[in-house]
């Protein structure tokens, strides 16, 4: 298959998988060899095994990092540090996209950056929303309160006493007046972890006192 024909076939899609291309090329080995050549030439970018995107010049749709995060490892939703920065609950910019998934912990690196996934129990896999971008693509991201609780859950070992200064000095939380404190507690309860619930209550006390 010539690259020009291939490009015209897939360039209206934000990304594509090798399995979708079987209709274009029945011989799997030929298809794999072609993709490898195009990747080496920079015509096609590899997101992970079996998932690809056209180079910036040839693709018609340029997906965002959060959209790609959902697609690279599914099911998942963006959360933790990236979501906290997105909602401006922490001041730092977060270049790596952090997500949670019911699948095992995983990490991927490609031309679009680093994508990190933490395993979360099935009963805690909710509390996220669908955001739609200007290009029509959508992605799942934690609600602000769930992003906080997910972060607290995966950093429980850092909280060993009643000192709430860690929220300010170590993690530099900000703009907490926008959070619904009762929702933070509700999300913490679904993990059924006493320490998380305790830390979530400490966090809410800190948030109420924030100036």
PAZAPA-4460 file (N, C-alpha, C; in steps of 0.05 Angstrom, whole numbers, plus 32768, in hexadecimal, padded with zeros to 4 digits):
% residues 211
    n_x    n_y    n_z   ca_x   ca_y   ca_z    c_x    c_y    c_z   seq   type   mol
   8011   7FE8   8000   8000   8000   8000   8012   8019   8000     1      X     A
   800B   802C   7FEF   8019   8045   7FEE   8011   8057   8006     2      X     A
   8024   8066   8010   801E   8076   8027   8008   808B   8021     3      X     A
   8008   8097   8009   7FF5   80AB   8002   7FD8   80A0   8004     4      X     A
   7FD4   8088   7FFB   7FBA   807C   7FFD   7FB3   8076   801A     5      X     A
   7FC6   806D   8028   7FC2   8067   8045   7FBB   8080   8054     6      X     A
   7FC9   8096   804F   7FC5   80AF   805C   7FA8   80B9   8057     7      X     A
   7F9F   80B8   803E   7F85   80C1   8037   7F6F   80B1   8045     8      X     A
   7F76   8098   804B   7F62   8086   8058   7F5F   808C   8076     9      X     A
   7F74   8094   8083   7F73   8096   80A1   7F75   80B3   80AB    10      X     A
   7F7B   80C7   809A   7F81   80E1   80A4   7F69   80F0   80B0    11      X     A
   7F51   80E6   80AC   7F39   80F3   80B9   7F35   80E8   80D5    12      X     A
   7F44   80D4   80DD   7F42   80C9   80F8   7F58   80D4   8109    13      X     A
   7F53   80D8   8123   7F68   80E3   8135   7F7F   80CF   8139    14      X     A
   7F79   80B5   8138   7F8D   80A0   813A   7F82   8087   812E    15      X     A
   7F92   8072   812D   7F89   8059   8122   7F99   8042   812D    16      X     A
   7F8C   802B   812D   7F99   8013   8137   7FA1   8000   8120    17      X     A
   7FB4   7FEF   8124   7FBC   7FDD   810F   7FA6   7FCA   8108    18      X     A
   7F95   7FC3   811B   7F7F   7FB1   8115   7F6A   7FBD   8102    19      X     A
   7F67   7FD8   8103   7F55   7FE5   80F1   7F5E   7FE4   80D4    20      X     A
   7F78   7FE0   80D0   7F83   7FE1   80B5   7F82   7FC7   80A6    21      X     A
   7F77   7FB2   80B3   7F76   7F98   80A6   7F64   7F99   808D    22      X     A
   7F52   7FAC   808C   7F41   7FAE   8074   7F51   7FB9   805D    23      X     A
   7F67   7FC7   8062   7F78   7FD2   804D   7F8D   7FBE   8044    24      X     A
   7F96   7FAE   8057   7FAC   7F9B   8051   7FA7   7F81   8061    25      X     A
   7FA0   7F6B   8052   7F99   7F52   805F   7FB2   7F44   806A    26      X     A
   7FC9   7F49   805E   7FE1   7F3C   8068   7FEC   7F4B   8080    27      X     A
   7FEA   7F3F   8097   7FF2   7F4D   80B0   800F   7F54   80B0    28      X     A
   8020   7F43   80A6   803D   7F48   80A6   8044   7F5F   8094    29      X     A
   8038   7F61   807D   803D   7F77   806B   8034   7F91   8078    30      X     A
   801D   7F90   8085   8013   7FA8   8093   8026   7FB1   80A9    31      X     A
   8030   7F9E   80B8   8043   7FA4   80CE   805C   7FB0   80C3    32      X     A
   8066   7FA5   80AD   807F   7FAF   80A1   807B   7FCC   8096    33      X     A
   8064   7FD1   808A   805E   7FEC   8080   805D   8000   8096    34      X     A
   804F   7FF9   80AB   804C   800B   80C2   8068   8011   80CE    35      X     A
   8078   7FFD   80D1   8093   8000   80DC   80A4   8013   80CB    36      X     A
   80A1   8011   80B1   80B0   8022   809E   80A6   803F   80A1    37      X     A
   808C   8042   80A2   8081   805D   80A4   8088   806A   80BF    38      X     A
   8089   805A   80D4   8091   8064   80EE   80AE   806E   80ED    39      X     A
   80C0   805E   80E1   80DC   8066   80DF   80DF   8080   80CF    40      X     A
   80CE   8084   80BB   80D0   809C   80AB   80C2   80B4   80B8    41      X     A
   80B4   80AF   80CE   80A6   80C5   80DB   808B   80CC   80CE    42      X     A
   8082   80BB   80BC   8068   80C0   80AF   8052   80B8   80C2    43      X     A
   8057   80A4   80D2   8043   809A   80E6   8051   809A   8101    44      X     A
   8042   80A2   8116   804D   80A2   8131   803F   808C   8141    45      X     A
   8050   807E   8150   8045   8067   8160   803F   8071   817C    46      X     A
   8026   806E   8184   801D   8076   819F   8022   8060   81B3    47      X     A
   801D   8048   81AC   8023   8030   81BB   8021   8019   81A7    48      X     A
   8026   8001   81B0   8024   7FEA   819E   8008   7FE8   8192    49      X     A
   8007   7FE9   8178   7FED   7FE6   816A   7FDD   7FFF   8167    50      X     A
   7FE6   8016   8171   7FD7   802F   816F   7FE9   8045   8163    51      X     A
   7FDF   8053   814F   7FF0   8065   8140   7FE0   807F   813A    52      X     A
   7FF0   8093   8130   7FE4   80AC   8127   7FF6   80B6   8111    53      X     A
   7FEA   80C4   80FE   7FFA   80D0   80E8   800B   80E7   80F3    54      X     A
   8020   80ED   80E4   8031   8103   80EC   8022   811E   80EB    55      X     A
   802C   8132   80F8   801E   814B   80FB   8016   8158   80E0    56      X     A
   8027   8155   80CC   8022   8162   80B2   800A   8154   80A4    57      X     A
   8008   813B   80A7   7FF4   812C   8097   7FD9   8127   80A4    58      X     A
   7FD8   8129   80BE   7FBF   8124   80CC   7FAD   813D   80CB    59      X     A
   7F93   8139   80CA   7F80   814F   80C9   7F77   8156   80E5    60      X     A
   7F78   8144   80F8   7F70   8148   8113   7F88   8145   8126    61      X     A
   7F8D   8158   8137   7FA3   8156   814A   7F97   8152   8166    62      X     A
   7F97   813A   8170   7F8B   8135   818B   7F9D   813F   81A1    63      X     A
   7F90   8145   81B8   7F9E   814F   81CF   7FAA   8138   81DF    64      X     A
   7FBB   813E   81F2   7FC7   812A   8203   7FB2   811B   8214    65      X     A
   7F9E   8129   8220   7F8A   811B   822F   7F7A   8107   821E    66      X     A
   7F73   810F   8205   7F64   80FD   81F3   7F75   80E4   81EE    67      X     A
   7F8F   80E9   81E8   7FA0   80D2   81E2   7FA3   80C0   81FA    68      X     A
   7FA4   80CC   8212   7FA7   80BC   822B   7F90   80A8   822D    69      X     A
   7F77   80B1   8227   7F60   809F   8228   7F63   8089   8214    70      X     A
   7F6E   808F   81FD   7F6F   807C   81E7   7F86   8068   81EA    71      X     A
   7F9C   8071   81F5   7FB3   8060   81F7   7FAF   8049   820A    72      X     A
   7FA0   804E   821F   7F9C   8039   8234   7F7F   803C   823E    73      X     A
   7F6E   8029   8237   7F52   802A   823D   7F48   8011   824C    74      X     A
   7F36   8014   825F   7F29   802E   8267   7F3B   803E   827A    75      X     A
   7F39   8058   8277   7F49   8069   8289   7F3C   8085   8287    76      X     A
   7F42   8095   829B   7F3B   80B1   829B   7F52   80C1   82A6    77      X     A
   7F56   80D9   829D   7F6C   80EB   82A6   7F66   80F4   82C2    78      X     A
   7F7A   80F3   82D3   7F77   80FA   82EF   7F92   8102   82FB    79      X     A
   7F93   8101   8316   7FAC   8105   8325   7FB8   8121   831E    80      X     A
   7FD2   8122   831C   7FE0   813C   8318   7FD7   814B   8300    81      X     A
   7FD3   813D   82E9   7FCC   814B   82D1   7FB0   8159   82D4    82      X     A
   7F9D   814A   82E0   7F83   8156   82E4   7F83   816C   82F8    83      X     A
   7F93   8169   830D   7F96   817F   8321   7FA0   8198   8315    84      X     A
   7FB4   8196   8303   7FBF   81AD   82F5   7FAA   81B8   82E1    85      X     A
   7F9B   81A7   82D4   7F87   81AF   82C1   7F72   81C1   82CF    86      X     A
   7F6A   81B9   82E7   7F57   81C9   82F6   7F63   81DF   8307    87      X     A
   7F7E   81E3   8304   7F8D   81F7   8312   7F8B   81F4   8330    88      X     A
   7F8A   81DB   8339   7F8A   81D5   8356   7FA7   81D3   8360    89      X     A
   7FBA   81D1   834E   7FD6   81D3   8355   7FE3   81E7   8341    90      X     A
   7FF8   81F5   8349   8003   8209   8337   8015   81FF   8321    91      X     A
   8020   81E7   8324   8034   81DD   8311   8027   81D4   82F7    92      X     A
   8036   81D7   82E2   802E   81CA   82C8   8037   81AD   82CA    93      X     A
   8027   819C   82BF   802C   817F   82BF   802E   8175   82A3    94      X     A
   8046   8170   8299   804A   8168   827D   8041   814B   8278    95      X     A
   8044   8139   828B   803C   811D   8288   801E   811B   828E    96      X     A
   8011   810A   827E   7FF4   8106   8283   7FF0   80EF   8296    97      X     A
   7FE3   80F4   82AC   7FDF   80E0   82C1   7FC1   80D7   82C0    98      X     A
   7FBD   80BD   82C1   7FA2   80B2   82BF   7F9F   809B   82D3    99      X     A
   7F86   8093   82D7   7F81   807B   82E6   7F71   8067   82D5   100      X     A
   7F74   804E   82DB   7F68   8039   82CA   7F62   8021   82DC   101      X     A
   7F4E   8012   82D4   7F48   7FF8   82E2   7F5C   7FE3   82D9   102      X     A
   7F6C   7FE9   82C5   7F81   7FD6   82BC   7F9A   7FDA   82CD   103      X     A
   7FAE   7FCA   82C9   7FC6   7FCC   82D9   7FD5   7FE6   82D2   104      X     A
   7FE6   7FEE   82E5   7FF7   8006   82E2   8008   8003   82C9   105      X     A
   800A   8019   82B9   8019   8018   82A0   8024   8034   829A   106      X     A
   8038   8034   8288   8044   804D   8280   804A   804C   8262   107      X     A
   8046   8061   8254   804C   8062   8237   805A   807D   8231   108      X     A
   806D   807B   821E   807C   8092   8215   807B   8093   81F7   109      X     A
   8073   80AA   81EB   8073   80AD   81CF   8078   80CA   81C7   110      X     A
   8074   80D1   81AE   807A   80EC   81A5   8068   8101   81B2   111      X     A
   8053   80F9   81BF   8041   810D   81CB   8047   8110   81E9   112      X     A
   8059   8100   81F4   8061   8103   8210   805F   80E9   821F   113      X     A
   805E   80EC   8239   805C   80D5   824B   8040   80D2   8256   114      X     A
   8037   80B9   8257   801C   80B3   8260   801D   809E   8276   115      X     A
   8014   80A5   828E   8016   8094   82A5   7FFA   808C   82AE   116      X     A
   7FF7   8072   82B5   7FDD   8067   82BE   7FE0   8058   82D8   117      X     A
   7FCF   805F   82EC   7FCF   8051   8305   7FB6   8040   8307   118      X     A
   7FBA   8028   8313   7FA3   8016   8316   7F91   801F   832C   119      X     A
   7F77   801E   8327   7F63   8026   833B   7F4E   8010   833C   120      X     A
   7F43   800B   8354   7F2F   7FF6   8357   7F16   7FFD   8348   121      X     A
   7F08   7FE8   833F   7EF1   7FEC   832D   7EDB   7FFD   833A   122      X     A
   7ED6   7FF9   8354   7EC0   8008   8361   7EC7   8026   8364   123      X     A
   7EE0   802D   8361   7EE8   804A   8362   7EEB   8056   8347   124      X     A
   7EE5   8047   8332   7EE9   8051   8317   7ED0   8061   830E   125      X     A
   7ECD   8078   8319   7EB8   808B   8310   7EBF   80A6   831C   126      X     A
   7EAE   80B9   8317   7EB4   80D5   8320   7EC4   80E4   830B   127      X     A
   7EBE   80DE   82F1   7ECB   80EC   82DB   7EB6   80F6   82C8   128      X     A
   7EBF   8109   82B7   7EAD   8115   82A3   7EB9   8114   8287   129      X     A
   7EA8   8117   8274   7EB1   8119   8258   7EB3   8136   824F   130      X     A
   7ECB   813E   8247   7ECF   8158   823C   7ED3   8156   821E   131      X     A
   7EC6   8168   820F   7EC8   8168   81F2   7ED8   8180   81E9   132      X     A
   7EEC   817C   81D8   7EFE   8191   81CF   7EF2   819E   81B6   133      X     A
   7EFF   81B3   81AD   7EF5   81C2   8195   7EF6   81B1   817C   134      X     A
   7F08   819E   817B   7F0A   818D   8163   7EF6   8176   8164   135      X     A
   7EE5   8175   8179   7ED0   8161   817A   7ED8   8148   818A   136      X     A
   7EF1   8146   8190   7EFB   812E   819F   7EF5   8132   81BD   137      X     A
   7EEF   811C   81CA   7EE9   811D   81E6   7EFA   810B   81F6   138      X     A
   7EFD   8111   8210   7F0D   8100   8221   7F01   8101   823E   139      X     A
   7F07   80EC   824D   7EFD   80EA   8268   7F12   80F5   827B   140      X     A
   7F0A   8106   828E   7F1C   8111   82A2   7F0D   8112   82BD   141      X     A
   7F1B   810D   82D2   7F0F   810D   82EC   7F03   8128   82F3   142      X     A
   7EED   8127   8302   7EE2   813F   830D   7EF7   814A   8321   143      X     A
   7EF7   8164   8326   7F0C   8170   8337   7F0E   8161   8352   144      X     A
   7EF8   815B   835E   7EF8   814E   8378   7F03   8131   8376   145      X     A
   7EFD   8123   8360   7F07   8108   835D   7F25   8108   8357   146      X     A
   7F2E   811D   8349   7F4B   811F   8344   7F5A   8122   835E   147      X     A
   7F4F   8132   8370   7F5B   8135   838B   7F5B   811B   839A   148      X     A
   7F45   810D   839A   7F43   80F4   83A9   7F56   80DF   839D   149      X     A
   7F56   80DD   8383   7F69   80CA   8376   7F86   80D0   837E   150      X     A
   7F8C   80EA   837E   7FA8   80F2   8386   7FAD   80EA   83A3   151      X     A
   7F9B   80F0   83B5   7F9F   80E9   83D1   7FA2   80CB   83D4   152      X     A
   7F92   80BC   83C6   7F93   809E   83C8   7FAE   8094   83C0   153      X     A
   7FB9   809D   83AA   7FD3   8093   83A1   7FEB   809F   83AF   154      X     A
   7FE6   80B1   83C2   7FFB   80BD   83D2   7FF6   80BA   83EF   155      X     A
   7FE7   80A6   83F7   7FE0   80A2   8413   7FF8   809F   8425   156      X     A
   800D   8093   841B   8025   808E   842B   8032   80A8   8434   157      X     A
   802B   80BF   8427   8037   80D8   842F   8029   80E5   8447   158      X     A
   8011   80DB   844D   8001   80E7   8463   8002   80D5   847B   159      X     A
   8012   80DD   848F   8016   80CD   84A7   800D   80DA   84C1   160      X     A
   8003   80F3   84BF   7FFB   8101   84D7   7FE4   8114   84D1   161      X     A
   7FDD   8125   84E4   7FC7   8138   84E1   7FCF   8152   84D4   162      X     A
   7FE8   8154   84CC   7FF3   816D   84C1   7FE8   8173   84A5   163      X     A
   7FD9   8188   84A3   7FCD   818F   8488   7FE0   81A0   8477   164      X     A
   7FF7   81A8   8482   8009   81B9   8474   8014   81AB   845B   165      X     A
   8013   8191   845A   801E   8182   8443   800E   818A   842A   166      X     A
   7FF4   8190   842D   7FE4   8198   8416   7FEE   81B2   840A   167      X     A
   7FFA   81C3   841B   8003   81DD   8412   8020   81DD   840B   168      X     A
   8031   81D3   841D   804E   81D4   8419   8058   81C0   8405   169      X     A
   804E   81A8   8405   8058   8193   83F4   804A   8192   83D9   170      X     A
   802F   8194   83DA   8020   8191   83C1   8015   81AB   83B6   171      X     A
   8015   81C0   83C6   800E   81DC   83BD   7FF3   81DD   83B1   172      X     A
   7FDF   81D1   83BE   7FC4   81D3   83B5   7FBA   81F0   83B6   173      X     A
   7FA9   81F7   83A3   7F9F   8212   83A1   7F83   8212   8395   174      X     A
   7F75   8229   8396   7F5A   822C   838A   7F47   8217   8394   175      X     A
   7F49   8210   83AE   7F39   81FA   83B8   7F1C   8202   83BF   176      X     A
   7F17   821C   83BE   7EFB   8226   83C3   7EE8   821C   83AE   177      X     A
   7EF2   8214   8397   7EE1   820B   8381   7ED8   81EE   8385   178      X     A
   7EE4   81E0   8398   7EDE   81C3   839D   7EC5   81C0   83AE   179      X     A
   7EB6   81AB   83A8   7E9F   81A3   83B9   7EAA   818F   83CD   180      X     A
   7EAC   8198   83E6   7EB8   8188   83FB   7EA9   816E   8401   181      X     A
   7E8E   816F   8400   7E7F   8157   8405   7E84   8142   83EF   182      X     A
   7E89   814C   83D6   7E8E   8139   83C0   7EAA   812C   83C4   183      X     A
   7EBD   813B   83CF   7ED7   812F   83D5   7ED4   8117   83E8   184      X     A
   7EC4   811B   83FD   7EC0   8106   8410   7EB1   80EE   8404   185      X     A
   7E9D   80F4   83F3   7E8E   80DE   83E6   7EA1   80CD   83D4   186      X     A
   7EB2   80DA   83C6   7EC5   80CB   83B5   7ED9   80BC   83C5   187      X     A
   7EE1   80C7   83DC   7EF4   80B9   83ED   7EE7   80A0   83F9   188      X     A
   7ECE   80A1   83FF   7EC0   808B   840C   7EBE   8072   83FA   189      X     A
   7EBD   8076   83E0   7EBA   805F   83CE   7ED3   804D   83CE   190      X     A
   7EEA   8057   83D6   7F02   8047   83D7   7F02   8034   83EF   191      X     A
   7EF1   803A   8402   7EEF   8029   841A   7F0A   8025   8428   192      X     A
   7F18   803C   842A   7F32   803C   8438   7F30   8051   844E   193      X     A
   7F33   8048   8467   7F30   805B   847D   7F44   8072   847C   194      X     A
   7F5D   806B   8476   7F71   8080   8475   7F6B   8095   8460   195      X     A
   7F62   808C   8448   7F5B   809F   8433   7F45   80B2   843D   196      X     A
   7F31   80A7   8449   7F1A   80B7   8453   7F24   80CB   8467   197      X     A
   7F36   80C3   8479   7F42   80D5   848D   7F51   80EB   847F   198      X     A
   7F62   80E5   846C   7F72   80F9   845E   7F60   810B   844E   199      X     A
   7F4A   8101   8441   7F38   8111   8432   7F2A   8126   8444   200      X     A
   7F24   811E   845D   7F18   8131   8470   7F2C   8146   8478   201      X     A
   7F45   813E   847C   7F5A   8152   8482   7F5D   8166   846B   202      X     A
   7F5C   815B   8452   7F5E   816C   843B   7F47   8180   843A   203      X     A
   7F2F   8177   843F   7F18   8189   843F   7F1A   819F   8454   204      X     A
   7F25   8197   846C   7F29   81AB   8481   7F3E   81C0   8477   205      X     A
   7F52   81B7   846A   7F66   81C9   845F   7F5A   81DB   8449   206      X     A
   7F49   81CF   8438   7F3D   81DE   8422   7F2A   81F4   842D   207      X     A
   7F1D   81EF   8442   7F0A   8202   844E   7F19   821B   8459   208      X     A
   7F32   8216   8462   7F42   822B   846E   7F53   823A   845A   209      X     A
   7F54   8230   8441   7F65   823C   842D   7F5C   8259   8427   210      X     A
   7F6F   826A   8424   7F69   8286   841E   7F73   828D   8402   211      X     A
***
